[in-house]
Amino acid sequence: SLVGSEMCIRDSFLSLNLRGFKQLNTNASLVYFTQLNYSNNFFTNNVFKNAPWYVGYFDDKKSIEIGQVNGDLIGVSSSGKGIKIGYQFNEQHSGGVFYTNSSGLFKSENGITSFGGWYQLRYNENISLKARVGKSNNSFSDRKNTVITLEPTINFKNSHSVSLIAGFNSLKFNLNNTPVSNSGFLLGCLLYTSPSPRD
């Protein structure tokens, strides 16, 4: 969609949203998105530098995402422009990696960069374990954060599941030119239930 008002007059604005989905074959698809918003009395290139965008390729074995992505980590700022790759090794094993940078995909300006990975074991239809590890470096506040989580899940009766989560977080930063190191733990439980299908 394209919206404009008073394009050559004072206080002009522009909003452009592009999004799409393309089925490449029976097992693969492509998803894309971008958004440009512009409001100013004169044109600058900043509208293109800060525009969010995303392209994702998905098939039955892998996923490749580039643009606005996140690392799906608890306790770590892991979103921004970056890349995220997942791979299904077989029916039981899958894993992936990610890299994000809040200042831009491969820019070295001050910002928050994060990277990490995950591994999932599906023992059978009812039991799985997901492990995640990641690191975040915040150059604004000179903080370094490392997180490790384990999440076993048990499904039963086709409509209920219980997930436990255990995590460890290590945070390092400087306070008045003095190095400080803190550690923390996370324990949690999630119960999910859905109505049983009616006969």
mmCIF file of the C-alpha atoms, coordinates in Angstrom:
data_MODEL
# 
_entry.id   MODEL 
# 
loop_
_atom_site.group_PDB 
_atom_site.id 
_atom_site.type_symbol 
_atom_site.label_atom_id 
_atom_site.label_alt_id 
_atom_site.label_comp_id 
_atom_site.label_asym_id 
_atom_site.label_entity_id 
_atom_site.label_seq_id 
_atom_site.pdbx_PDB_ins_code 
_atom_site.Cartn_x 
_atom_site.Cartn_y 
_atom_site.Cartn_z 
_atom_site.occupancy 
_atom_site.B_iso_or_equiv 
_atom_site.pdbx_formal_charge 
_atom_site.auth_seq_id 
_atom_site.auth_comp_id 
_atom_site.auth_asym_id 
_atom_site.auth_atom_id 
_atom_site.pdbx_PDB_model_num 
ATOM 1   C CA . SER A 1 1   ? 0.000   0.000   0.000  1.00 0.00 ? 1   SER A CA 1 
ATOM 2   C CA . LEU A 1 2   ? 1.191   3.528   -0.712 1.00 0.00 ? 2   LEU A CA 1 
ATOM 3   C CA . VAL A 1 3   ? -0.123  6.576   1.093  1.00 0.00 ? 3   VAL A CA 1 
ATOM 4   C CA . GLY A 1 4   ? 0.987   10.140  0.431  1.00 0.00 ? 4   GLY A CA 1 
ATOM 5   C CA . SER A 1 5   ? -0.216  13.602  1.251  1.00 0.00 ? 5   SER A CA 1 
ATOM 6   C CA . GLU A 1 6   ? 0.873   16.971  -0.024 1.00 0.00 ? 6   GLU A CA 1 
ATOM 7   C CA . MET A 1 7   ? 3.932   15.328  -1.631 1.00 0.00 ? 7   MET A CA 1 
ATOM 8   C CA . CYS A 1 8   ? 5.412   18.600  -2.884 1.00 0.00 ? 8   CYS A CA 1 
ATOM 9   C CA . ILE A 1 9   ? 4.033   20.829  -0.182 1.00 0.00 ? 9   ILE A CA 1 
ATOM 10  C CA . ARG A 1 10  ? 4.978   21.392  3.433  1.00 0.00 ? 10  ARG A CA 1 
ATOM 11  C CA . ASP A 1 11  ? 4.831   18.441  5.886  1.00 0.00 ? 11  ASP A CA 1 
ATOM 12  C CA . SER A 1 12  ? 4.805   15.627  3.328  1.00 0.00 ? 12  SER A CA 1 
ATOM 13  C CA . PHE A 1 13  ? 4.630   11.993  4.375  1.00 0.00 ? 13  PHE A CA 1 
ATOM 14  C CA . LEU A 1 14  ? 4.955   8.620   2.737  1.00 0.00 ? 14  LEU A CA 1 
ATOM 15  C CA . SER A 1 15  ? 4.154   5.117   3.953  1.00 0.00 ? 15  SER A CA 1 
ATOM 16  C CA . LEU A 1 16  ? 5.015   2.062   1.851  1.00 0.00 ? 16  LEU A CA 1 
ATOM 17  C CA . ASN A 1 17  ? 4.374   -1.511  3.030  1.00 0.00 ? 17  ASN A CA 1 
ATOM 18  C CA . LEU A 1 18  ? 5.490   -4.495  0.975  1.00 0.00 ? 18  LEU A CA 1 
ATOM 19  C CA . ARG A 1 19  ? 4.785   -8.011  2.132  1.00 0.00 ? 19  ARG A CA 1 
ATOM 20  C CA . GLY A 1 20  ? 4.409   -11.276 0.335  1.00 0.00 ? 20  GLY A CA 1 
ATOM 21  C CA . PHE A 1 21  ? 4.440   -15.036 0.299  1.00 0.00 ? 21  PHE A CA 1 
ATOM 22  C CA . LYS A 1 22  ? 5.529   -17.278 -2.567 1.00 0.00 ? 22  LYS A CA 1 
ATOM 23  C CA . GLN A 1 23  ? 5.061   -21.042 -2.627 1.00 0.00 ? 23  GLN A CA 1 
ATOM 24  C CA . LEU A 1 24  ? 8.181   -22.200 -4.510 1.00 0.00 ? 24  LEU A CA 1 
ATOM 25  C CA . ASN A 1 25  ? 7.141   -25.888 -4.609 1.00 0.00 ? 25  ASN A CA 1 
ATOM 26  C CA . THR A 1 26  ? 5.206   -28.301 -2.409 1.00 0.00 ? 26  THR A CA 1 
ATOM 27  C CA . ASN A 1 27  ? 7.911   -28.211 0.298  1.00 0.00 ? 27  ASN A CA 1 
ATOM 28  C CA . ALA A 1 28  ? 9.421   -24.712 0.026  1.00 0.00 ? 28  ALA A CA 1 
ATOM 29  C CA . SER A 1 29  ? 8.176   -21.147 0.451  1.00 0.00 ? 29  SER A CA 1 
ATOM 30  C CA . LEU A 1 30  ? 9.522   -17.610 0.516  1.00 0.00 ? 30  LEU A CA 1 
ATOM 31  C CA . VAL A 1 31  ? 8.231   -14.828 2.808  1.00 0.00 ? 31  VAL A CA 1 
ATOM 32  C CA . TYR A 1 32  ? 9.228   -11.163 2.540  1.00 0.00 ? 32  TYR A CA 1 
ATOM 33  C CA . PHE A 1 33  ? 8.375   -7.858  4.207  1.00 0.00 ? 33  PHE A CA 1 
ATOM 34  C CA . THR A 1 34  ? 9.549   -4.266  4.306  1.00 0.00 ? 34  THR A CA 1 
ATOM 35  C CA . GLN A 1 35  ? 8.092   -0.965  5.474  1.00 0.00 ? 35  GLN A CA 1 
ATOM 36  C CA . LEU A 1 36  ? 9.133   2.585   4.640  1.00 0.00 ? 36  LEU A CA 1 
ATOM 37  C CA . ASN A 1 37  ? 7.745   5.515   6.605  1.00 0.00 ? 37  ASN A CA 1 
ATOM 38  C CA . TYR A 1 38  ? 8.818   9.020   5.725  1.00 0.00 ? 38  TYR A CA 1 
ATOM 39  C CA . SER A 1 39  ? 7.735   12.362  7.134  1.00 0.00 ? 39  SER A CA 1 
ATOM 40  C CA . ASN A 1 40  ? 9.820   15.475  6.547  1.00 0.00 ? 40  ASN A CA 1 
ATOM 41  C CA . ASN A 1 41  ? 10.035  18.805  4.772  1.00 0.00 ? 41  ASN A CA 1 
ATOM 42  C CA . PHE A 1 42  ? 13.050  17.697  2.727  1.00 0.00 ? 42  PHE A CA 1 
ATOM 43  C CA . PHE A 1 43  ? 14.364  14.335  1.511  1.00 0.00 ? 43  PHE A CA 1 
ATOM 44  C CA . THR A 1 44  ? 17.178  12.446  3.282  1.00 0.00 ? 44  THR A CA 1 
ATOM 45  C CA . ASN A 1 45  ? 18.489  8.890   2.882  1.00 0.00 ? 45  ASN A CA 1 
ATOM 46  C CA . ASN A 1 46  ? 17.814  8.040   6.555  1.00 0.00 ? 46  ASN A CA 1 
ATOM 47  C CA . VAL A 1 47  ? 14.447  6.579   5.601  1.00 0.00 ? 47  VAL A CA 1 
ATOM 48  C CA . PHE A 1 48  ? 16.264  3.722   3.839  1.00 0.00 ? 48  PHE A CA 1 
ATOM 49  C CA . LYS A 1 49  ? 18.910  3.175   6.530  1.00 0.00 ? 49  LYS A CA 1 
ATOM 50  C CA . ASN A 1 50  ? 16.401  2.508   9.316  1.00 0.00 ? 50  ASN A CA 1 
ATOM 51  C CA . ALA A 1 51  ? 13.721  0.658   7.334  1.00 0.00 ? 51  ALA A CA 1 
ATOM 52  C CA . PRO A 1 52  ? 12.795  -2.778  8.719  1.00 0.00 ? 52  PRO A CA 1 
ATOM 53  C CA . TRP A 1 53  ? 12.956  -5.632  6.217  1.00 0.00 ? 53  TRP A CA 1 
ATOM 54  C CA . TYR A 1 54  ? 12.805  -9.413  6.266  1.00 0.00 ? 54  TYR A CA 1 
ATOM 55  C CA . VAL A 1 55  ? 13.221  -12.323 3.835  1.00 0.00 ? 55  VAL A CA 1 
ATOM 56  C CA . GLY A 1 56  ? 12.665  -15.923 4.908  1.00 0.00 ? 56  GLY A CA 1 
ATOM 57  C CA . TYR A 1 57  ? 13.109  -19.208 3.033  1.00 0.00 ? 57  TYR A CA 1 
ATOM 58  C CA . PHE A 1 58  ? 11.480  -22.324 4.494  1.00 0.00 ? 58  PHE A CA 1 
ATOM 59  C CA . ASP A 1 59  ? 11.383  -25.943 3.375  1.00 0.00 ? 59  ASP A CA 1 
ATOM 60  C CA . ASP A 1 60  ? 10.953  -29.308 5.092  1.00 0.00 ? 60  ASP A CA 1 
ATOM 61  C CA . LYS A 1 61  ? 14.649  -29.496 6.137  1.00 0.00 ? 61  LYS A CA 1 
ATOM 62  C CA . LYS A 1 62  ? 15.857  -25.919 6.662  1.00 0.00 ? 62  LYS A CA 1 
ATOM 63  C CA . SER A 1 63  ? 14.965  -22.304 7.276  1.00 0.00 ? 63  SER A CA 1 
ATOM 64  C CA . ILE A 1 64  ? 17.047  -19.261 6.350  1.00 0.00 ? 64  ILE A CA 1 
ATOM 65  C CA . GLU A 1 65  ? 15.906  -15.863 7.639  1.00 0.00 ? 65  GLU A CA 1 
ATOM 66  C CA . ILE A 1 66  ? 17.620  -12.533 7.066  1.00 0.00 ? 66  ILE A CA 1 
ATOM 67  C CA . GLY A 1 67  ? 16.597  -9.012  8.113  1.00 0.00 ? 67  GLY A CA 1 
ATOM 68  C CA . GLN A 1 68  ? 14.614  -8.311  11.309 1.00 0.00 ? 68  GLN A CA 1 
ATOM 69  C CA . VAL A 1 69  ? 15.088  -11.548 13.297 1.00 0.00 ? 69  VAL A CA 1 
ATOM 70  C CA . ASN A 1 70  ? 15.399  -12.603 16.929 1.00 0.00 ? 70  ASN A CA 1 
ATOM 71  C CA . GLY A 1 71  ? 17.264  -15.343 18.740 1.00 0.00 ? 71  GLY A CA 1 
ATOM 72  C CA . ASP A 1 72  ? 14.375  -16.406 21.009 1.00 0.00 ? 72  ASP A CA 1 
ATOM 73  C CA . LEU A 1 73  ? 16.476  -16.264 24.178 1.00 0.00 ? 73  LEU A CA 1 
ATOM 74  C CA . ILE A 1 74  ? 15.193  -15.446 27.658 1.00 0.00 ? 74  ILE A CA 1 
ATOM 75  C CA . GLY A 1 75  ? 17.242  -12.780 29.441 1.00 0.00 ? 75  GLY A CA 1 
ATOM 76  C CA . VAL A 1 76  ? 19.239  -11.586 26.422 1.00 0.00 ? 76  VAL A CA 1 
ATOM 77  C CA . SER A 1 77  ? 18.513  -8.773  23.993 1.00 0.00 ? 77  SER A CA 1 
ATOM 78  C CA . SER A 1 78  ? 18.672  -10.867 20.814 1.00 0.00 ? 78  SER A CA 1 
ATOM 79  C CA . SER A 1 79  ? 16.743  -8.979  18.161 1.00 0.00 ? 79  SER A CA 1 
ATOM 80  C CA . GLY A 1 80  ? 17.729  -6.666  15.335 1.00 0.00 ? 80  GLY A CA 1 
ATOM 81  C CA . LYS A 1 81  ? 18.932  -6.982  11.792 1.00 0.00 ? 81  LYS A CA 1 
ATOM 82  C CA . GLY A 1 82  ? 20.669  -10.286 11.357 1.00 0.00 ? 82  GLY A CA 1 
ATOM 83  C CA . ILE A 1 83  ? 20.509  -13.841 10.112 1.00 0.00 ? 83  ILE A CA 1 
ATOM 84  C CA . LYS A 1 84  ? 18.919  -16.972 11.549 1.00 0.00 ? 84  LYS A CA 1 
ATOM 85  C CA . ILE A 1 85  ? 19.402  -20.497 10.161 1.00 0.00 ? 85  ILE A CA 1 
ATOM 86  C CA . GLY A 1 86  ? 17.669  -23.683 11.275 1.00 0.00 ? 86  GLY A CA 1 
ATOM 87  C CA . TYR A 1 87  ? 18.191  -27.255 10.069 1.00 0.00 ? 87  TYR A CA 1 
ATOM 88  C CA . GLN A 1 88  ? 16.283  -30.524 10.622 1.00 0.00 ? 88  GLN A CA 1 
ATOM 89  C CA . PHE A 1 89  ? 18.990  -33.240 10.674 1.00 0.00 ? 89  PHE A CA 1 
ATOM 90  C CA . ASN A 1 90  ? 16.461  -36.082 10.954 1.00 0.00 ? 90  ASN A CA 1 
ATOM 91  C CA . GLU A 1 91  ? 13.150  -36.773 12.701 1.00 0.00 ? 91  GLU A CA 1 
ATOM 92  C CA . GLN A 1 92  ? 14.737  -36.552 16.148 1.00 0.00 ? 92  GLN A CA 1 
ATOM 93  C CA . HIS A 1 93  ? 17.453  -33.889 15.842 1.00 0.00 ? 93  HIS A CA 1 
ATOM 94  C CA . SER A 1 94  ? 17.285  -30.235 14.785 1.00 0.00 ? 94  SER A CA 1 
ATOM 95  C CA . GLY A 1 95  ? 19.329  -27.136 15.512 1.00 0.00 ? 95  GLY A CA 1 
ATOM 96  C CA . GLY A 1 96  ? 20.219  -23.673 14.407 1.00 0.00 ? 96  GLY A CA 1 
ATOM 97  C CA . VAL A 1 97  ? 22.243  -20.507 14.872 1.00 0.00 ? 97  VAL A CA 1 
ATOM 98  C CA . PHE A 1 98  ? 21.568  -16.767 14.840 1.00 0.00 ? 98  PHE A CA 1 
ATOM 99  C CA . TYR A 1 99  ? 23.379  -13.428 14.742 1.00 0.00 ? 99  TYR A CA 1 
ATOM 100 C CA . THR A 1 100 ? 21.751  -10.009 15.284 1.00 0.00 ? 100 THR A CA 1 
ATOM 101 C CA . ASN A 1 101 ? 22.992  -6.430  15.454 1.00 0.00 ? 101 ASN A CA 1 
ATOM 102 C CA . SER A 1 102 ? 20.778  -3.548  16.593 1.00 0.00 ? 102 SER A CA 1 
ATOM 103 C CA . SER A 1 103 ? 22.726  -0.981  14.532 1.00 0.00 ? 103 SER A CA 1 
ATOM 104 C CA . GLY A 1 104 ? 22.465  -2.884  11.230 1.00 0.00 ? 104 GLY A CA 1 
ATOM 105 C CA . LEU A 1 105 ? 23.291  -6.245  9.734  1.00 0.00 ? 105 LEU A CA 1 
ATOM 106 C CA . PHE A 1 106 ? 27.103  -5.957  9.520  1.00 0.00 ? 106 PHE A CA 1 
ATOM 107 C CA . LYS A 1 107 ? 27.698  -2.470  10.925 1.00 0.00 ? 107 LYS A CA 1 
ATOM 108 C CA . SER A 1 108 ? 30.337  -1.867  13.565 1.00 0.00 ? 108 SER A CA 1 
ATOM 109 C CA . GLU A 1 109 ? 28.697  1.195   15.142 1.00 0.00 ? 109 GLU A CA 1 
ATOM 110 C CA . ASN A 1 110 ? 27.683  1.170   18.783 1.00 0.00 ? 110 ASN A CA 1 
ATOM 111 C CA . GLY A 1 111 ? 24.820  -1.207  19.351 1.00 0.00 ? 111 GLY A CA 1 
ATOM 112 C CA . ILE A 1 112 ? 23.774  -4.537  20.769 1.00 0.00 ? 112 ILE A CA 1 
ATOM 113 C CA . THR A 1 113 ? 25.128  -7.612  19.002 1.00 0.00 ? 113 THR A CA 1 
ATOM 114 C CA . SER A 1 114 ? 24.006  -11.087 19.933 1.00 0.00 ? 114 SER A CA 1 
ATOM 115 C CA . PHE A 1 115 ? 24.718  -14.575 18.678 1.00 0.00 ? 115 PHE A CA 1 
ATOM 116 C CA . GLY A 1 116 ? 23.929  -18.096 19.726 1.00 0.00 ? 116 GLY A CA 1 
ATOM 117 C CA . GLY A 1 117 ? 22.307  -21.362 18.831 1.00 0.00 ? 117 GLY A CA 1 
ATOM 118 C CA . TRP A 1 118 ? 19.856  -24.044 19.802 1.00 0.00 ? 118 TRP A CA 1 
ATOM 119 C CA . TYR A 1 119 ? 19.479  -27.794 19.610 1.00 0.00 ? 119 TYR A CA 1 
ATOM 120 C CA . GLN A 1 120 ? 16.282  -29.841 19.910 1.00 0.00 ? 120 GLN A CA 1 
ATOM 121 C CA . LEU A 1 121 ? 15.972  -33.553 20.568 1.00 0.00 ? 121 LEU A CA 1 
ATOM 122 C CA . ARG A 1 122 ? 12.577  -35.148 19.945 1.00 0.00 ? 122 ARG A CA 1 
ATOM 123 C CA . TYR A 1 123 ? 12.914  -38.460 21.753 1.00 0.00 ? 123 TYR A CA 1 
ATOM 124 C CA . ASN A 1 124 ? 9.447   -39.503 20.602 1.00 0.00 ? 124 ASN A CA 1 
ATOM 125 C CA . GLU A 1 125 ? 6.047   -37.869 19.994 1.00 0.00 ? 125 GLU A CA 1 
ATOM 126 C CA . ASN A 1 126 ? 5.621   -37.142 23.693 1.00 0.00 ? 126 ASN A CA 1 
ATOM 127 C CA . ILE A 1 127 ? 9.096   -36.200 24.982 1.00 0.00 ? 127 ILE A CA 1 
ATOM 128 C CA . SER A 1 128 ? 11.434  -33.474 23.717 1.00 0.00 ? 128 SER A CA 1 
ATOM 129 C CA . LEU A 1 129 ? 14.319  -31.381 25.019 1.00 0.00 ? 129 LEU A CA 1 
ATOM 130 C CA . LYS A 1 130 ? 15.439  -27.986 23.720 1.00 0.00 ? 130 LYS A CA 1 
ATOM 131 C CA . ALA A 1 131 ? 18.756  -26.389 24.696 1.00 0.00 ? 131 ALA A CA 1 
ATOM 132 C CA . ARG A 1 132 ? 19.651  -22.762 23.911 1.00 0.00 ? 132 ARG A CA 1 
ATOM 133 C CA . VAL A 1 133 ? 22.854  -20.791 24.405 1.00 0.00 ? 133 VAL A CA 1 
ATOM 134 C CA . GLY A 1 134 ? 23.570  -17.194 23.495 1.00 0.00 ? 134 GLY A CA 1 
ATOM 135 C CA . LYS A 1 135 ? 25.701  -14.150 24.167 1.00 0.00 ? 135 LYS A CA 1 
ATOM 136 C CA . SER A 1 136 ? 24.860  -10.456 23.937 1.00 0.00 ? 136 SER A CA 1 
ATOM 137 C CA . ASN A 1 137 ? 27.347  -7.567  23.867 1.00 0.00 ? 137 ASN A CA 1 
ATOM 138 C CA . ASN A 1 138 ? 25.926  -4.105  24.566 1.00 0.00 ? 138 ASN A CA 1 
ATOM 139 C CA . SER A 1 139 ? 28.481  -1.457  23.566 1.00 0.00 ? 139 SER A CA 1 
ATOM 140 C CA . PHE A 1 140 ? 26.240  1.386   24.846 1.00 0.00 ? 140 PHE A CA 1 
ATOM 141 C CA . SER A 1 141 ? 26.430  0.228   28.463 1.00 0.00 ? 141 SER A CA 1 
ATOM 142 C CA . ASP A 1 142 ? 29.519  -2.008  28.156 1.00 0.00 ? 142 ASP A CA 1 
ATOM 143 C CA . ARG A 1 143 ? 27.561  -5.094  29.253 1.00 0.00 ? 143 ARG A CA 1 
ATOM 144 C CA . LYS A 1 144 ? 28.224  -8.694  28.280 1.00 0.00 ? 144 LYS A CA 1 
ATOM 145 C CA . ASN A 1 145 ? 25.478  -11.221 28.925 1.00 0.00 ? 145 ASN A CA 1 
ATOM 146 C CA . THR A 1 146 ? 25.598  -15.023 28.489 1.00 0.00 ? 146 THR A CA 1 
ATOM 147 C CA . VAL A 1 147 ? 22.537  -17.275 28.821 1.00 0.00 ? 147 VAL A CA 1 
ATOM 148 C CA . ILE A 1 148 ? 22.061  -21.060 28.769 1.00 0.00 ? 148 ILE A CA 1 
ATOM 149 C CA . THR A 1 149 ? 18.601  -22.660 29.016 1.00 0.00 ? 149 THR A CA 1 
ATOM 150 C CA . LEU A 1 150 ? 17.230  -26.210 28.973 1.00 0.00 ? 150 LEU A CA 1 
ATOM 151 C CA . GLU A 1 151 ? 13.558  -26.887 28.294 1.00 0.00 ? 151 GLU A CA 1 
ATOM 152 C CA . PRO A 1 152 ? 12.176  -30.447 28.505 1.00 0.00 ? 152 PRO A CA 1 
ATOM 153 C CA . THR A 1 153 ? 8.577   -30.923 27.345 1.00 0.00 ? 153 THR A CA 1 
ATOM 154 C CA . ILE A 1 154 ? 6.228   -33.848 27.961 1.00 0.00 ? 154 ILE A CA 1 
ATOM 155 C CA . ASN A 1 155 ? 2.969   -34.269 25.997 1.00 0.00 ? 155 ASN A CA 1 
ATOM 156 C CA . PHE A 1 156 ? 0.195   -36.575 27.125 1.00 0.00 ? 156 PHE A CA 1 
ATOM 157 C CA . LYS A 1 157 ? -3.275  -37.563 25.928 1.00 0.00 ? 157 LYS A CA 1 
ATOM 158 C CA . ASN A 1 158 ? -2.745  -35.555 22.687 1.00 0.00 ? 158 ASN A CA 1 
ATOM 159 C CA . SER A 1 159 ? -4.089  -32.367 24.266 1.00 0.00 ? 159 SER A CA 1 
ATOM 160 C CA . HIS A 1 160 ? -1.878  -31.568 27.270 1.00 0.00 ? 160 HIS A CA 1 
ATOM 161 C CA . SER A 1 161 ? 1.781   -30.711 27.733 1.00 0.00 ? 161 SER A CA 1 
ATOM 162 C CA . VAL A 1 162 ? 4.091   -29.687 30.550 1.00 0.00 ? 162 VAL A CA 1 
ATOM 163 C CA . SER A 1 163 ? 7.286   -27.731 29.903 1.00 0.00 ? 163 SER A CA 1 
ATOM 164 C CA . LEU A 1 164 ? 9.947   -27.082 32.490 1.00 0.00 ? 164 LEU A CA 1 
ATOM 165 C CA . ILE A 1 165 ? 12.632  -24.463 31.952 1.00 0.00 ? 165 ILE A CA 1 
ATOM 166 C CA . ALA A 1 166 ? 15.945  -24.066 33.718 1.00 0.00 ? 166 ALA A CA 1 
ATOM 167 C CA . GLY A 1 167 ? 18.416  -21.340 32.868 1.00 0.00 ? 167 GLY A CA 1 
ATOM 168 C CA . PHE A 1 168 ? 21.684  -19.740 33.886 1.00 0.00 ? 168 PHE A CA 1 
ATOM 169 C CA . ASN A 1 169 ? 22.632  -16.115 33.193 1.00 0.00 ? 169 ASN A CA 1 
ATOM 170 C CA . SER A 1 170 ? 26.039  -14.459 33.582 1.00 0.00 ? 170 SER A CA 1 
ATOM 171 C CA . LEU A 1 171 ? 26.248  -10.658 33.341 1.00 0.00 ? 171 LEU A CA 1 
ATOM 172 C CA . LYS A 1 172 ? 29.509  -8.670  33.268 1.00 0.00 ? 172 LYS A CA 1 
ATOM 173 C CA . PHE A 1 173 ? 29.803  -4.878  33.211 1.00 0.00 ? 173 PHE A CA 1 
ATOM 174 C CA . ASN A 1 174 ? 31.811  -1.953  34.593 1.00 0.00 ? 174 ASN A CA 1 
ATOM 175 C CA . LEU A 1 175 ? 30.462  0.231   37.396 1.00 0.00 ? 175 LEU A CA 1 
ATOM 176 C CA . ASN A 1 176 ? 32.574  3.338   38.066 1.00 0.00 ? 176 ASN A CA 1 
ATOM 177 C CA . ASN A 1 177 ? 35.561  1.678   36.340 1.00 0.00 ? 177 ASN A CA 1 
ATOM 178 C CA . THR A 1 178 ? 35.178  -1.400  38.546 1.00 0.00 ? 178 THR A CA 1 
ATOM 179 C CA . PRO A 1 179 ? 34.421  -4.764  36.891 1.00 0.00 ? 179 PRO A CA 1 
ATOM 180 C CA . VAL A 1 180 ? 31.194  -6.314  38.188 1.00 0.00 ? 180 VAL A CA 1 
ATOM 181 C CA . SER A 1 181 ? 30.001  -9.864  37.564 1.00 0.00 ? 181 SER A CA 1 
ATOM 182 C CA . ASN A 1 182 ? 26.531  -11.189 38.449 1.00 0.00 ? 182 ASN A CA 1 
ATOM 183 C CA . SER A 1 183 ? 24.959  -14.599 37.921 1.00 0.00 ? 183 SER A CA 1 
ATOM 184 C CA . GLY A 1 184 ? 21.373  -15.700 38.124 1.00 0.00 ? 184 GLY A CA 1 
ATOM 185 C CA . PHE A 1 185 ? 19.192  -18.773 37.705 1.00 0.00 ? 185 PHE A CA 1 
ATOM 186 C CA . LEU A 1 186 ? 15.764  -19.305 36.191 1.00 0.00 ? 186 LEU A CA 1 
ATOM 187 C CA . LEU A 1 187 ? 13.303  -22.074 36.975 1.00 0.00 ? 187 LEU A CA 1 
ATOM 188 C CA . GLY A 1 188 ? 9.848   -22.208 35.484 1.00 0.00 ? 188 GLY A CA 1 
ATOM 189 C CA . CYS A 1 189 ? 6.972   -24.419 34.455 1.00 0.00 ? 189 CYS A CA 1 
ATOM 190 C CA . LEU A 1 190 ? 4.337   -24.098 31.741 1.00 0.00 ? 190 LEU A CA 1 
ATOM 191 C CA . LEU A 1 191 ? 1.179   -26.180 31.552 1.00 0.00 ? 191 LEU A CA 1 
ATOM 192 C CA . TYR A 1 192 ? -0.647  -26.170 28.224 1.00 0.00 ? 192 TYR A CA 1 
ATOM 193 C CA . THR A 1 193 ? -3.995  -27.780 27.634 1.00 0.00 ? 193 THR A CA 1 
ATOM 194 C CA . SER A 1 194 ? -6.442  -27.721 24.748 1.00 0.00 ? 194 SER A CA 1 
ATOM 195 C CA . PRO A 1 195 ? -9.993  -29.037 24.503 1.00 0.00 ? 195 PRO A CA 1 
ATOM 196 C CA . SER A 1 196 ? -10.185 -32.674 23.528 1.00 0.00 ? 196 SER A CA 1 
ATOM 197 C CA . PRO A 1 197 ? -11.527 -33.187 20.017 1.00 0.00 ? 197 PRO A CA 1 
ATOM 198 C CA . ARG A 1 198 ? -15.191 -34.219 20.001 1.00 0.00 ? 198 ARG A CA 1 
ATOM 199 C CA . ASP A 1 199 ? -16.284 -37.432 18.290 1.00 0.00 ? 199 ASP A CA 1 
# 
